[in-house]
């Protein structure tokens, strides 16, 4: 099977909701979006890997959980002690 790797950042996006001062957090970025949609497009013909890094904060943990739960992506992640997730 072919393996394709996208290397780069996964960023945090905050979208405002109707309630004042309320936001929905999501994850995106050029690298993640490319890996995500290539995985959907290629299906079983290739393994798509998203290679990224984050910090040791709770938001980075949520990014890693999100990537780990994405059935169509094989996530390879690294952490930088003391760093924060890219926002």
N, C-alpha and C positions, 0 to 999 in steps of 0.2 A: 504494500500500500504506500502511496505517496504521502509524505509528511511535509506540510507547509508551516512555516513559523513567521509570525508577525512579532517584531520586537519594538517595544516602546511603552509609552505611558498609558495608564488607564486613569482617567480623570473623574472627579466628582462634579456632577451638575446639580444645581438647585433650581427647581421650577416652582414659581409662586402658585399657591392655590387660592381659592376664592376667599377663604378666611384670612383676615389681616395677620401679617407676621407668621404665616404658616407656609412651609415649603415641603416639596417632595424631593427626596434625594435619589439620584440615579447615577449610573456609571456609563461612561462613553469615552470618546476620544478617537482620533483617526485610526490608531493601531487596533484598538478593541473593535471598533465598528467594522473595519476591513476584515479582521479575523472572523467576526460574528457572521457577516453576510457571505463571505467565501465558504464558511462551514455549511451554511444553509444551502447555498448554491451547489456545492460539490457533493454534499451528502456522504455516502459511503465510499466515494471514489478517492477521498483523501482525508487524512487526519489533519485537523487545523489546530495549531498550538499558538496560544497567546502568551508571550514571554514578557513579563513586566516585574516591577519591584514596587514596594511601598514601605511604609514605616511600621512602627510597633504600636500605633495608636488604634483606637476602636474603629475608626472609619476605614483604615487600611484592612483591618480584620473583616469588615463587611465587604470590602472589595474582593478579598480573597475567598470569602464564603460564596459570593455571587459567581465568581469565576469557577469555583469548584463545583457549583451546582449546575452550571451550563452544560447540558448533555452534549451539545454539538462542539464544545471546545475542550481541548486538553490544556489546562493552564499550568504554566511553569512560573513560579513566583519566587522572588527573593525579598528579604527585608533588610532595611538599614536601621540599626538600633538608634533610637532617638529621633528618627525622621518622622515627618507627618505625611499623610496622604496628599497627593496633588489636588488642589481645588481650583 
